[in-house]
Amino acid sequence: MHALLSFLPRPEGGTTRVPREWVEASDWFVLFTLGTLLFLLGAFAMWGWLIWRRGARPEPHVKLLMELEEEEEKRERQARTAAPHEERESRAPWEKSPDWWKKPES
């Protein structure tokens, strides 16, 4: 590393003085950049929290719609499982089931 420093030009009077205005401007730039970064991180954190909260606790009207949809799916499942029983009831007493020739499973 020291070998590379020997190629850099050196001022004759030592290090050059940087005007105070430049240092102050660079300090403000760093502070502004950090502030912007922290603001954006906070905004994304708030956005993520809102999305999580809406998924975990939906609003009442959305919750009602979800419950109605679940009830409808439950009725459809019950109708599918009850369909063979209804078929038996709709047949006349002398008719056999379509799979009468199969052996009953025991």
HELIX and SHEET records of a PDB file:
HELIX    1   1 HIS A    2  LEU A    5  1                                   4    
HELIX    2   2 ARG A   20  ALA A   56  1                                  37    
HELIX    3   3 PRO A   60  SER A   90  1                                  31    
END                                                                             
